[in-house]
Amino acid sequence: MKLAIQGTCLCKAVTLGATRLPRQVTQCNCSVCRRYGTLWAYYKRSAVEITAARGSLAHYSVRAKGLKFVRCQACGCVICWDSRSKDPDRRLGINTRLLDPALMAGVPVKVLDGDKTWRTLGTYAKPEIWISPPPVARRSR
């Protein structure tokens, strides 16, 4: 699979990538997402590659048949959410906070009210959430 964008968890035990740069990412305020601080990009499962050694991933579900939130067992970084469907074209959300920040800096962020209305509240683009601005030169006195 040819990947357009890649990333890793903090300890580099898990790598992930997608076949295309996301068109936008979603900032959700549901009870899980706001705690994780993730920015999600959605793909067909067949367009995403996640590589991890056996036993290095753990998952959590709020409900027994609900989405699985997958994280690195070692460093705790949230990797993705996945459904329980076996369909290779099922939808999957990957945590774009793990991806290359230079490539993500121009991607717009959609703000979703996943807590109550499931409506889009707005969209913004802030490259500084991905890459720190250069330091301001101090003037000598």
N, C-alpha and C positions, 0 to 999 in steps of 0.2 A: 504494500500500500504506500503510495506517495503522499507524504504528509506536508501540508502547507504551514502548519504551526505546531510547535511542540512545547512541552514543559515537564516539570518534575515536582514531586513533593519536596519538602524541606530537606529530608535526609537522602534524597535521590534513590530511594528504594523502589519508587513507582514512577514510571514515565507515562505520559499520555500525549496524544496528538490527534489532529483532525485533518481531513483532506482539504479543507478550505478554511479561510479566516472567517470568523463569525460576522454576519452583517450587523448584528447588534447583540448586546448582552442584557440580561434581566437582573435587576436588583429587586428582590422580593422581600416583603415585610411579614411573611407568614411566621408562625411561631418557631419553625426550624431554621429557615433561611436567615432571619435577622440575627439569630444567635450564632450561626456559622459565619456570617459576614461574607457570603459567597456572591459572585456575579456569574450567572449561568448562561451558557450558550447551548442551544439545542441542536441535536444532530440525529440522523438515523444511526442506529448502533453500528451498522456496517461501515460508516464513515469515520469511526473513532477507533483508535488503537490504544489500549491500556496494557502495559507490561509490568508485571510484578511477580516476584518469586512466590511459589505456593505457600500459603499461610501468612503472607505479608499484608493481606487486606482484611478489614473487618467491616461489618455493616450494621446499620441501625435502622429500624422501621418504627414509625410512630404507631401505625396500625398493623395488625397481623398480615393483611393482604395489601398493604400500601407500598409506596415507593421504598426502595432500599437506598439509604445514604451510605456511600462507600468511603472509607478513610484508610489511610496508611496505618498499619498496626504499630509501627515504630514511632513516627513523629506526630501522628494524629491529623495530618492535613486531610481535609475533605477532598476527595477526588471527583466524585460524580454522584448523581442519583440515577437509579435504574429501576425499571418496572420488573415485575416478576414474569413477564411474557417471554417466551422463547423465540419469538419472531426476530430474525436478524435486522429487520427494518423498523423495529420498535423505536420509539423516541427515547433519547437519553439526554441528560443534562450534564455538562462537564463544568467544573469550577475553573473559570478562566483566570482566576487569580494565580493559578499555577503556570500559566502560559507565558511566553516571551513578552515582557512588558513593552518593548520597543514596537512590536507588531500590534499590540492591543491598544496602544495610546490613542489612536484615532477612531476606535470603534465606539459608536454611541451606546449609551446606557438607558434602557427603558426602566422606569420605576413602576412596579406592579404592586397594587394593593392586594396581596395574597392573603391578608388577614381577614378581610370582610367582603369587599365587593368584586374582586378579581378583575378590576378595571385598571387600565393604564393611567397613571397619574401625571405622567410627563416623560420627557426624554432630555438627556443632557450629554454633553461630551466634555470631559475634563481630563486632558492628558496627564495632569499632575497626580491623578489617583493611581496612575501606573508608573510614572517616572518622576522622581524628585527634580524640582527645578534646579538649575545651576546655582551655586552659592553667589550671593551678592558681594561684589568686591567692597572691602572696607576702605574708606578714604583715610589716608594718614593725616594727622593734625599738624 
